[in-house]
Amino acid sequence: MTQTTIVIRRPITILLLLLVTAGILTVTLWVTGKTYSSLDPIPFEDVRHLAHRLERHPVSMRVI
């Protein structure tokens, strides 16, 4: 069984890196407006709710 080595020259590697980076940026910017549209308008409300719930019903942190 012989192994084949594939050599990709530096300019092609840089071009591929730039294309992938541009693709990631494009998808991120395109999706950004839609991703955050369902956020709760009150920041950290979930954290406050969890803290309040833990005050009423403490959770044991003891390791057995």
Backbone as CSV, one residue per row, in Angstrom:
resi,resn,N_x,N_y,N_z,CA_x,CA_y,CA_z,C_x,C_y,C_z
1,MET,0.844,-1.170,0.000,0.000,0.000,0.000,0.895,1.241,0.000
2,THR,0.762,2.060,-0.995,1.598,3.255,-1.094,0.824,4.480,-0.644
3,GLN,1.540,5.412,-0.045,0.926,6.658,0.390,1.214,7.736,-0.637
4,THR,0.184,8.534,-0.913,0.338,9.638,-1.843,0.317,10.926,-1.051
5,THR,1.289,11.776,-1.304,1.365,13.057,-0.627,0.806,14.126,-1.547
6,ILE,-0.119,14.894,-1.026,-0.701,15.991,-1.801,-0.065,17.285,-1.308
7,VAL,0.483,18.042,-2.233,1.135,19.299,-1.896,0.289,20.439,-2.451
8,ILE,-0.092,21.344,-1.561,-0.846,22.529,-1.982,0.050,23.731,-1.746
9,ARG,0.269,24.472,-2.780,1.182,25.618,-2.699,0.619,26.720,-1.812
10,ARG,1.507,27.525,-1.266,1.128,28.568,-0.315,0.091,29.550,-0.862
11,PRO,0.205,30.075,-2.095,-0.816,31.015,-2.580,-2.217,30.399,-2.631
12,ILE,-2.291,29.128,-2.995,-3.593,28.452,-3.040,-4.132,28.262,-1.623
13,THR,-3.265,27.935,-0.677,-3.673,27.785,0.715,-4.211,29.097,1.262
14,ILE,-3.516,30.192,0.982,-3.963,31.512,1.442,-5.298,31.870,0.802
15,LEU,-5.453,31.596,-0.484,-6.709,31.872,-1.174,-7.866,31.060,-0.560
16,LEU,-7.631,29.786,-0.304,-8.664,28.954,0.319,-9.013,29.450,1.722
17,LEU,-8.004,29.865,2.483,-8.248,30.411,3.823,-9.102,31.668,3.751
18,LEU,-8.796,32.552,2.805,-9.569,33.781,2.649,-10.996,33.487,2.207
19,LEU,-11.169,32.521,1.305,-12.516,32.166,0.859,-13.357,31.575,1.990
20,VAL,-12.766,30.705,2.782,-13.498,30.115,3.905,-13.832,31.177,4.945
21,THR,-12.891,32.069,5.231,-13.131,33.152,6.181,-14.241,34.067,5.688
22,ALA,-14.214,34.421,4.414,-15.269,35.262,3.845,-16.620,34.553,3.910
23,GLY,-16.634,33.246,3.671,-17.876,32.485,3.760,-18.432,32.461,5.175
24,ILE,-17.568,32.267,6.154,-18.006,32.260,7.550,-18.542,33.631,7.940
25,LEU,-17.846,34.694,7.563,-18.317,36.055,7.864,-19.653,36.345,7.195
26,THR,-19.800,35.928,5.952,-21.053,36.166,5.229,-22.215,35.459,5.902
27,VAL,-22.033,34.204,6.236,-23.111,33.446,6.885,-23.420,34.037,8.260
28,THR,-22.392,34.412,9.007,-22.597,34.994,10.334,-23.378,36.292,10.253
29,LEU,-22.997,37.164,9.343,-23.698,38.445,9.213,-25.107,38.260,8.671
30,TRP,-25.311,37.283,7.820,-26.632,37.042,7.246,-27.593,36.501,8.308
31,VAL,-27.085,35.645,9.194,-27.927,35.004,10.198,-28.100,35.874,11.444
32,THR,-27.201,36.796,11.692,-27.198,37.565,12.932,-28.532,38.236,13.216
33,GLY,-29.132,38.881,12.260,-30.388,39.577,12.483,-31.512,38.646,12.873
34,LYS,-31.469,37.408,12.421,-32.533,36.454,12.704,-32.287,35.701,14.010
35,THR,-31.044,35.512,14.374,-30.718,34.710,15.543,-31.167,35.372,16.838
36,TYR,-30.976,36.665,16.944,-31.230,37.348,18.198,-32.621,37.960,18.277
37,SER,-33.485,37.700,17.339,-34.806,38.320,17.335,-35.715,37.761,18.419
38,SER,-35.424,36.574,18.929,-36.299,35.981,19.932,-35.761,36.122,21.357
39,LEU,-34.780,36.973,21.555,-34.228,37.154,22.896,-35.212,37.876,23.793
40,ASP,-35.135,37.553,25.068,-35.956,38.224,26.060,-35.489,39.677,26.184
41,PRO,-36.411,40.643,26.131,-35.990,42.048,26.199,-35.415,42.444,27.555
42,ILE,-35.660,41.646,28.606,-35.106,41.946,29.920,-33.842,41.110,30.086
43,PRO,-32.672,41.761,30.061,-31.432,40.984,30.131,-31.271,40.285,31.479
44,PHE,-30.752,39.098,31.442,-30.440,38.285,32.616,-31.669,37.929,33.451
45,GLU,-32.844,37.985,32.872,-34.058,37.614,33.610,-34.012,36.151,34.016
46,ASP,-33.475,35.294,33.165,-33.370,33.871,33.497,-32.446,33.651,34.691
47,VAL,-31.343,34.410,34.752,-30.398,34.275,35.860,-31.065,34.733,37.156
48,ARG,-31.791,35.845,37.106,-32.493,36.328,38.306,-33.541,35.318,38.760
49,HIS,-34.251,34.737,37.815,-35.263,33.734,38.146,-34.618,32.517,38.808
50,LEU,-33.495,32.063,38.278,-32.795,30.917,38.841,-32.276,31.233,40.239
51,ALA,-31.706,32.430,40.440,-31.203,32.816,41.758,-32.344,32.864,42.768
52,HIS,-33.483,33.414,42.374,-34.638,33.487,43.265,-35.131,32.079,43.615
53,ARG,-35.145,31.211,42.641,-35.600,29.834,42.874,-34.643,29.099,43.808
54,LEU,-33.327,29.329,43.653,-32.343,28.681,44.519,-32.420,29.207,45.946
55,GLU,-32.841,30.474,46.116,-33.013,31.012,47.464,-34.136,30.284,48.193
56,ARG,-35.202,29.953,47.477,-36.338,29.276,48.087,-36.077,27.793,48.300
57,HIS,-35.360,27.159,47.377,-35.093,25.721,47.450,-33.590,25.494,47.220
58,PRO,-32.782,25.590,48.276,-31.332,25.437,48.105,-30.967,24.035,47.591
59,VAL,-29.896,23.993,46.848,-29.388,22.734,46.302,-28.110,22.381,47.049
60,SER,-28.005,21.144,47.484,-26.809,20.708,48.198,-25.633,20.597,47.230
61,MET,-24.510,21.177,47.607,-23.304,21.114,46.778,-22.296,20.152,47.388
62,ARG,-22.731,19.342,48.330,-21.853,18.429,49.033,-21.526,17.237,48.145
63,VAL,-20.249,16.880,48.101,-19.798,15.726,47.306,-19.792,14.515,48.218
64,ILE,-20.402,13.453,47.752,-20.498,12.238,48.573,-19.369,11.307,48.231
